[in-house]
């Protein structure tokens, strides 16, 4: 795993969508869709935090 960048490993967080989607299909409850949104927000946040940033001077 040492050759993987943190940004690529962060994308593995999208695997959290699989059990949530399976649960939605099994129960049919739309309130669980909020879990999908949460997983996407967490993944996007981690992806942005571990990405390359250009230095900004004040």
N, C-alpha and C positions, 0 to 999 in steps of 0.2 A: 504494500500500500504506500510505500515511500515514494514511488514514482507518480502517484496520483496527486493532482493539485487539490487543495481544499475546495475549490469551486466545483470541480467535477464530482467530488464525493458528496457535496451538498445536494446535488441533483438526485442522489439516492433517497433523499427525503420524500421525493415524489412517490416512492413506493408505498408511502403511507396512504395514498389514495386508494390503493387496491382493497384493503379490508373495509374501508368506509364505503366504497362503491358497492362492494358485495353485500354489506349490511343494508344499504338503501334498497338494493334489488330484492333482498330477502324480506324486508319488512314493509317496504313501500311508504315509509314515513318520510315526508319531505323535511321535517325539522332536522334530520340527520345531515341534510345538505349543508348546514352550517359547519359541520366538521370538515367537509370538503374545502370550504372557504378558509377555514383555519389552517389546514395543511398547506394550502397554496400560499397563504400569507407568510407562514413560517418559512417555507422553502424560498420564497422570493426574498425575504429579509436576509436569510443566511447567504443566499447567492450574491446579493448586493454587498453584504459585509465582507465576504471573502474575495471579492473581485479586486481587480487592479484599479487604483485611484491615482489620479494625477494630483500632485501637490498644488494647493492653492495658497497664495500669499495674501495676507490681509492688508 
